Protein backbone atom coordinates (compact mmCIF):
# COMPACT_ATOMS: atom_id res chain seq x y z
CA UNK A 1 0.00 0.00 0.00
CA UNK A 2 1.41 3.39 -0.98
CA UNK A 3 2.05 6.38 1.30
CA UNK A 4 -0.80 8.13 -0.50
CA UNK A 5 -3.15 5.31 0.55
CA UNK A 6 -2.27 5.76 4.21
CA UNK A 7 -2.74 9.52 3.91
CA UNK A 8 -6.16 9.04 2.31
CA UNK A 9 -7.29 6.73 5.12
CA UNK A 10 -6.27 9.28 7.75
CA UNK A 11 -7.86 12.30 6.08
CA UNK A 12 -11.11 10.94 4.64
CA UNK A 13 -14.02 9.89 6.82
CA UNK A 14 -16.36 7.14 5.64
CA UNK A 15 -18.38 7.85 2.54
CA UNK A 16 -18.35 11.57 1.90
CA UNK A 17 -20.96 12.42 -0.72
CA UNK A 18 -20.42 11.78 -4.40
CA UNK A 19 -19.28 14.73 -6.49
CA UNK A 20 -19.24 15.48 -10.18
CA UNK A 21 -16.19 14.93 -12.34
CA UNK A 22 -12.97 15.74 -10.52
CA UNK A 23 -10.92 18.65 -11.80
CA UNK A 24 -7.60 16.87 -12.06
CA UNK A 25 -5.20 17.97 -14.75
CA UNK A 26 -6.60 18.01 -18.29
CA UNK A 27 -3.57 19.52 -20.04
CA UNK A 28 -1.46 17.04 -22.02
CA UNK A 29 1.19 15.44 -19.83
CA UNK A 30 4.51 14.23 -21.22
CA UNK A 31 5.64 10.88 -19.82
CA UNK A 32 9.26 9.78 -19.42
CA UNK A 33 9.20 7.10 -22.11
CA UNK A 34 12.89 6.17 -21.76
CA UNK A 35 13.09 6.25 -17.98
CA UNK A 36 12.68 2.49 -17.55
CA UNK A 37 9.50 2.98 -15.51
CA UNK A 38 6.34 1.56 -17.06
CA UNK A 39 4.01 4.17 -18.56
CA UNK A 40 0.98 2.81 -16.71
CA UNK A 41 2.81 3.21 -13.40
CA UNK A 42 3.80 6.80 -14.23
CA UNK A 43 0.16 7.57 -15.05
CA UNK A 44 -1.06 5.97 -11.83
CA UNK A 45 1.45 7.88 -9.73
CA UNK A 46 0.59 11.16 -11.48
CA UNK A 47 -3.15 10.73 -10.88
CA UNK A 48 -2.61 9.72 -7.25
CA UNK A 49 -0.45 12.80 -6.67
CA UNK A 50 -3.07 15.08 -8.25
CA UNK A 51 -5.89 13.59 -6.16
CA UNK A 52 -3.87 14.22 -3.00
CA UNK A 53 -2.61 17.68 -4.00
CA UNK A 54 -6.09 18.94 -4.86
CA UNK A 55 -7.73 17.36 -1.84
CA UNK A 56 -10.43 15.68 -3.90
CA UNK A 57 -13.21 14.35 -1.72
CA UNK A 58 -14.20 10.67 -1.69
CA UNK A 59 -16.80 10.01 -4.36
CA UNK A 60 -15.34 12.53 -6.82
CA UNK A 61 -15.57 11.24 -10.38
CA UNK A 62 -12.29 11.02 -12.32
CA UNK A 63 -11.90 11.68 -16.06
CA UNK A 64 -12.88 8.89 -18.45
CA UNK A 65 -10.48 6.42 -20.06
CA UNK A 66 -10.58 8.22 -23.45
CA UNK A 67 -9.89 11.57 -21.76
CA UNK A 68 -6.90 10.18 -19.86
CA UNK A 69 -5.61 8.32 -22.92
CA UNK A 70 -5.69 11.59 -24.88
CA UNK A 71 -4.04 13.54 -22.08
CA UNK A 72 -1.13 11.10 -21.66
CA UNK A 73 -0.97 10.10 -25.35
CA UNK A 74 -1.26 6.39 -24.58
CA UNK A 75 -3.69 3.59 -25.35
CA UNK A 76 -6.82 2.98 -23.30
CA UNK A 77 -5.30 -0.36 -22.29
CA UNK A 78 -2.42 1.49 -20.62
CA UNK A 79 -4.84 3.81 -18.82
CA UNK A 80 -6.93 0.82 -17.73
CA UNK A 81 -3.86 -0.81 -16.19
CA UNK A 82 -2.98 2.41 -14.34
CA UNK A 83 -6.49 2.67 -12.90
CA UNK A 84 -6.41 -1.00 -11.91
CA UNK A 85 -3.24 -0.29 -9.94
CA UNK A 86 -4.97 2.58 -8.13
CA UNK A 87 -7.97 0.36 -7.46
CA UNK A 88 -5.74 -2.38 -6.03
CA UNK A 89 -4.14 0.24 -3.77
CA UNK A 90 -7.57 1.29 -2.54
CA UNK A 91 -7.32 4.81 -3.97
CA UNK A 92 -10.19 4.59 -6.46
CA UNK A 93 -13.22 2.42 -7.15
CA UNK A 94 -14.30 1.49 -10.66
CA UNK A 95 -18.04 1.09 -11.26
CA UNK A 96 -19.09 -0.68 -14.42
CA UNK A 97 -20.99 1.65 -16.69
CA UNK A 98 -20.54 4.67 -14.42
CA UNK A 99 -16.84 5.50 -14.24
CA UNK A 100 -14.01 5.78 -11.75
CA UNK A 101 -14.31 7.55 -8.40
CA UNK A 102 -12.03 8.54 -5.53
CA UNK A 103 -12.51 5.77 -2.99
CA UNK A 104 -14.43 6.32 0.23
CA UNK A 105 -13.57 5.11 3.69
CA UNK A 106 -14.96 1.74 4.76
CA UNK A 107 -18.27 1.62 6.64
CA UNK A 108 -18.03 -0.18 9.98
CA UNK A 109 -21.39 -1.95 10.13
CA UNK A 110 -22.21 -3.15 13.63
CA UNK A 111 -24.23 -6.35 14.00
CA UNK A 112 -26.08 -6.80 17.27
CA UNK A 113 -29.44 -7.98 18.62
CA UNK A 114 -31.03 -4.65 17.70
CA UNK A 115 -29.24 -3.80 14.49
CA UNK A 116 -31.08 -1.09 12.55
CA UNK A 117 -29.67 -0.05 9.19
CA UNK A 118 -30.46 3.67 9.38
CA UNK A 119 -29.34 4.10 12.99
CA UNK A 120 -26.16 2.15 12.29
CA UNK A 121 -25.05 4.53 9.55
CA UNK A 122 -26.28 7.75 11.14
CA UNK A 123 -24.05 7.10 14.17
CA UNK A 124 -21.10 7.35 11.77
CA UNK A 125 -22.32 10.57 10.18
CA UNK A 126 -23.42 8.74 7.05
CA UNK A 127 -26.71 9.39 5.26
CA UNK A 128 -28.57 6.06 4.81
CA UNK A 129 -31.18 5.36 2.15
CA UNK A 130 -32.83 2.43 0.44
CA UNK A 131 -34.19 1.84 -3.04
CA UNK A 132 -36.99 -0.72 -3.26
CA UNK A 133 -36.64 -2.80 -6.43
CA UNK A 134 -39.43 -5.31 -5.93
CA UNK A 135 -42.31 -6.14 -3.57
CA UNK A 136 -44.33 -9.23 -4.40
CA UNK A 137 -45.87 -12.38 -2.97
CA UNK A 138 -44.15 -15.66 -3.87
CA UNK A 139 -44.05 -19.27 -2.62
CA UNK A 140 -41.44 -19.86 0.08
CA UNK A 141 -38.36 -21.85 -0.92
CA UNK A 142 -37.10 -24.62 1.35
CA UNK A 143 -34.50 -22.28 2.86
CA UNK A 144 -36.92 -19.41 3.45
CA UNK A 145 -39.50 -21.77 4.93
CA UNK A 146 -36.95 -23.33 7.28
CA UNK A 147 -35.80 -19.95 8.61
CA UNK A 148 -39.34 -18.60 9.03
CA UNK A 149 -40.60 -21.90 10.48
CA UNK A 150 -43.33 -22.26 7.87
CA UNK A 151 -44.09 -24.90 5.22
CA UNK A 152 -42.28 -24.80 1.87
CA UNK A 153 -44.63 -23.31 -0.69
CA UNK A 154 -46.41 -21.11 1.84
CA UNK A 155 -46.75 -17.56 0.57
CA UNK A 156 -44.24 -14.94 1.65
CA UNK A 157 -43.74 -11.32 0.66
CA UNK A 158 -40.28 -10.64 -0.76
CA UNK A 159 -38.93 -7.10 -0.54
CA UNK A 160 -35.86 -6.59 -2.74
CA UNK A 161 -33.78 -3.52 -1.98
CA UNK A 162 -30.55 -1.67 -2.64
CA UNK A 163 -29.03 -0.09 0.47
CA UNK A 164 -26.99 3.10 0.07
CA UNK A 165 -24.58 5.12 2.17
CA UNK A 166 -24.35 8.74 1.04
CA UNK A 167 -25.75 7.71 -2.34
CA UNK A 168 -23.21 4.89 -2.79
CA UNK A 169 -24.62 1.37 -3.05
CA UNK A 170 -23.24 -0.90 -0.34
CA UNK A 171 -25.65 -3.86 -0.33
CA UNK A 172 -28.30 -5.68 -2.32
CA UNK A 173 -30.73 -8.12 -0.78
CA UNK A 174 -34.11 -9.69 -0.24
CA UNK A 175 -36.27 -9.74 2.90
CA UNK A 176 -39.02 -12.33 3.32
CA UNK A 177 -42.14 -11.93 5.49
CA UNK A 178 -44.75 -14.69 6.07
CA UNK A 179 -48.04 -13.72 4.39
CA UNK A 180 -50.17 -15.74 6.82
CA UNK A 181 -48.73 -13.73 9.72
CA UNK A 182 -48.95 -10.43 7.83
CA UNK A 183 -52.01 -10.36 5.51
CA UNK A 184 -51.90 -7.41 3.11
CA UNK A 185 -48.20 -6.80 3.87
CA UNK A 186 -47.15 -6.16 0.26
CA UNK A 187 -49.61 -3.32 -0.30
CA UNK A 188 -48.82 -1.73 3.06
CA UNK A 189 -45.08 -1.92 2.33
CA UNK A 190 -45.58 -0.23 -1.04
CA UNK A 191 -47.69 2.53 0.52
CA UNK A 192 -45.45 3.16 3.56
CA UNK A 193 -42.07 2.86 1.87
CA UNK A 194 -40.39 1.48 5.00
CA UNK A 195 -40.68 -1.56 7.25
CA UNK A 196 -41.05 -0.22 10.80
CA UNK A 197 -44.47 1.47 10.40
CA UNK A 198 -45.78 -1.59 8.58
CA UNK A 199 -44.71 -3.91 11.41
CA UNK A 200 -46.23 -1.53 13.95
CA UNK A 201 -49.56 -1.79 12.15
CA UNK A 202 -49.50 -5.51 13.01
CA UNK A 203 -48.73 -4.80 16.66
CA UNK A 204 -44.98 -5.41 16.44
CA UNK A 205 -43.28 -2.47 18.14
CA UNK A 206 -39.97 -4.18 18.89
CA UNK A 207 -38.01 -7.01 17.34
CA UNK A 208 -34.50 -8.42 17.66
CA UNK A 209 -32.03 -10.30 15.51
CA UNK A 210 -31.96 -14.00 16.34
CA UNK A 211 -28.82 -14.85 14.39
CA UNK A 212 -26.59 -13.81 11.50
CA UNK A 213 -24.57 -16.02 9.16
CA UNK A 214 -21.67 -14.30 7.36
CA UNK A 215 -19.84 -15.82 4.38
CA UNK A 216 -17.87 -14.63 1.34
CA UNK A 217 -17.97 -15.61 -2.33
CA UNK A 218 -17.78 -14.11 -5.83
CA UNK A 219 -21.01 -12.29 -6.79
CA UNK A 220 -23.42 -13.52 -9.44
CA UNK A 221 -23.89 -11.44 -12.58
CA UNK A 222 -27.08 -9.95 -11.11
CA UNK A 223 -25.39 -9.11 -7.81
CA UNK A 224 -22.34 -7.55 -9.49
CA UNK A 225 -24.59 -5.33 -11.60
CA UNK A 226 -26.65 -4.33 -8.57
CA UNK A 227 -23.53 -3.41 -6.57
CA UNK A 228 -21.91 -1.81 -9.65
CA UNK A 229 -18.73 -3.80 -9.27
CA UNK A 230 -16.81 -6.44 -11.28
CA UNK A 231 -17.53 -10.14 -10.70
CA UNK A 232 -13.89 -10.65 -9.79
CA UNK A 233 -14.37 -8.68 -6.56
CA UNK A 234 -15.77 -10.86 -3.79
CA UNK A 235 -18.76 -9.90 -1.69
CA UNK A 236 -19.74 -10.38 1.94
CA UNK A 237 -22.94 -12.41 2.29
CA UNK A 238 -25.33 -12.29 5.23
CA UNK A 239 -28.35 -14.34 6.19
CA UNK A 240 -30.30 -13.22 9.26
CA UNK A 241 -33.54 -13.91 11.09
CA UNK A 242 -35.52 -11.30 13.04
CA UNK A 243 -37.94 -12.40 15.76
CA UNK A 244 -40.72 -10.70 17.72
CA UNK A 245 -40.78 -10.38 21.51
CA UNK A 246 -42.21 -13.91 21.79
CA UNK A 247 -39.31 -15.32 19.75
CA UNK A 248 -41.34 -16.06 16.61
CA UNK A 249 -39.61 -15.37 13.27
CA UNK A 250 -41.03 -12.37 11.42
CA UNK A 251 -38.39 -11.86 8.74
CA UNK A 252 -35.62 -13.78 7.00
CA UNK A 253 -33.22 -11.83 4.82
CA UNK A 254 -30.32 -12.52 2.50
CA UNK A 255 -27.96 -9.78 1.34
CA UNK A 256 -24.66 -9.29 -0.44
CA UNK A 257 -22.41 -6.41 0.59
CA UNK A 258 -19.62 -4.68 -1.32
CA UNK A 259 -16.54 -6.08 0.40
CA UNK A 260 -14.42 -3.02 -0.35
CA UNK A 261 -17.00 -0.64 1.15
CA UNK A 262 -18.15 -2.43 4.31
CA UNK A 263 -16.71 -4.33 7.25
CA UNK A 264 -18.72 -6.01 10.01
CA UNK A 265 -18.31 -5.69 13.77
CA UNK A 266 -20.25 -8.28 15.79
CA UNK A 267 -21.42 -6.75 19.07
CA UNK A 268 -21.94 -9.56 21.58
CA UNK A 269 -24.16 -9.04 24.60
CA UNK A 270 -21.84 -9.77 27.58
CA UNK A 271 -24.74 -11.50 29.34
CA UNK A 272 -24.98 -14.03 26.50
CA UNK A 273 -21.29 -14.88 26.11
N, C-alpha and C positions, 0 to 999 in steps of 0.2 A: 504493500500500500504506500502511495507516495506521500510526501510531506503535505502536498495540497489537500489530500484526502483527510488527513488528521486535522488540518486547519478548518476544513469545511465542517467536520463533525463538531468541532468546538464552537464555531460561530453560528451555525444554523440550528434553530429549534426544529421540532418535528413539523413537517408539512405546512410551511408557509403557503399562501395562496398562489395559484397558477398565475402567470403573467404572460403577456403577449411576447412576440419574438424578441429575443435578447439583442441588445445593441452591441454585439462584439464586432471586432473589426471587419469591415467590408471591402477595404482597399486591398488590391492585389498584394500578396505577400510572397517574397522571393525566398525559396528554400535553399539550403546548402546541399546541393545535389552531389558534391564530391567530398563531403565531410566524412563519409563512412557510416553515418547514422541514417537509418531507414527513414524515408520520407513520411510514412504514416506515423512514426514516433515523433518526428519533428512537428507534424500537424497537431497531434494529440497534446504535446507539451505546450504548444502555442495557444491552443484553445483553453487548456486548463489555466494557464497564466492569465489569460484575458478574463476568464470567469472570476478568478480571484481578485485581480486588480480592479475590476469594475464593481465588485461586490454584488454580483447578480444574485437575486433571491432564488431559493428553491422553487421549482415550478416554472422558471423562465424558459421560454422556448428558444432553442438555438437555430441558426440558419439551416436550410435544407442541404441535402447532399449535393445537388447541382450547384447551389450557391457557393458552397465550400470548395467544390471541385474547380469552379471557375476562379475563385479567389486565389487558390494555391497552385493553379495550373497543373492539376493531377487528375487521374481517373476517379470515377465514383467508387471504384473498388478500393482504392487507396484511402479515400475519405472514410469509407465504411469500416476499414480495419482500424483507423485512428479512433473512430467513435466507439468501436467494440472495446478497444483498450481502455477508454475512459469509463465505459460501462462496467468493465471488469474491476476497475479501481473504485467503483462506487461513486463516481463524480457525476454521471449522467444516467438517465433512464431512457430507453428507446421504446416507444409505443408504436406498434404496427398500425400504419395508416394515419397516424397523427403527427409523428415527428420525434425529435429528441429534446429532452428537457433537463435542466439542472436538477440533480437528485435532491430529494427531501430527506430529512432525518427519519429514522425508523420509529413507528408508533409502538409504544409499549402497552400491549393490550392485556389488561388484568382479567384473569378468569377466577371467579369465586362463586359462592352460593347465590349471590344476588347480582350477578353480572348484568349490567344494562348498557347497551351499545352507546347511546347518546351520552349518558353520564360518564362512561369510561373515557370518551374522547374529550369531553368538555373539561374534565379535570386537568387535561394536558394543554388546554388552550387551543384545542382543535375543533373546528366546526363540523359536526357530524350531519350526514344526510343519507337518505335512502331513495332509490329509484325502484318502484315496483314494476316488474316486467310481466308478471302473470299471476292471476288469482283464479283458480278453477277447482272444481270438485272432481276427484279421480278415485279409482279403486286403490286401496292400500297394497303396496308390495309386501312381500314376506318380511323384509327388514323393517319397514315402517310399522307394520302391524305388531311385530315383536316389541319394538320400543314403546309403542303407545298402548300395548297390552289389549289389542283388539284382534279381530279375526281377519286374516288375509282376504282382500276383496271388499272389506267394509269401506264405505266412502270416507274420504278425508279431503280437507281443503288444503291445497298446496299454494303457498305464497312464495313466489320467486323474486328475489331482490338483488340489486347491486348496492353495496354499502360504500360510502365515500367519506373521505377525510379531507376537508378543505378542497372539495371538488375533484379529488383524486380517488379513483376506484381502488379499494383495498380488499374487497371480498365479494364473492358471488355465491349465492346459496338458495336453498329451498327450506321452507318451514312447513310442517304438516300438522294439521289440527283435526281431531276426530269429529266428523259431521254429526254423529249421534249425540255427542256431548254438547256440540255447539250448532244447533239448527239455525240456518240462515247466516252462518258466519261469513261466507264469501261476499254476500251483498253488503253486510255491515263493514267488512274490511275495505271494500272498494269505496264506500261512502265516507268512512272515517279517515282513511289514509295512514293509520298507525294501529298498532296492536293493543296497547294498554287500554284505551277507551273501549275497545271492542270486548276485551276480557272483562272489564268492569261491568259491562252491560249484562254479563252472565253471572255476576256476583263474585268474580275472582278479582280481589283487590290486592293480593300479594301472591307471589309464586317464587320458587327457588330452583336453582339448577341442581338436578340429581347427580349428573355425571357428565364428563367430557372426555372424548377419545380424540387424541391428536396424532396424526400420521403425516408422512410426506410422500410425494410421488410427482411424476411429470403430469401436467394438466392435459385434459382432452382438448381437441380442437375448439369445442364450444367454450370451455373454460378459459382457454388462452385468449380467445377473441373477447370474452366478457371482461377479463382482467386487462386487456390490451397489452399483452406480453407475449414473447415467443414461447413455443412449446418446449424449448430446451431449458427454460428456467423453471425449476421445481416450485411447487406450491405447498403450503401448509393446509392440511385437511382437518376439519373438526366435525364431530358428530356429538350432539348433546341432547339431553332430555330435560325439560322443565316440568315441575310437578306443582300441584296446588298445595294448600296448607294441610290437606288430608293425605298427601303423598301420592295422589293419583296423577298419572301423566296427562299433561294438557298439550304438549308440543314436542315434536321431534324435529331436529333440524340438521341438515348437512350443509357445509360451506367449504369453499376453497379460498385461501387467502394468499395475496401476493407476498412471497417469501422475502423479497427484498424491501418490503415496505412495512412489515409487521413482525413483531416478536411477541411471544406469550409469556406472561408471568402468572403462575398458578398460586393463588392466595389461599393457603390452607387455614381452616379454622383451628386454632390451637386445641380447642376442646375435643376435636375429632381426630387428632393425630395419635 
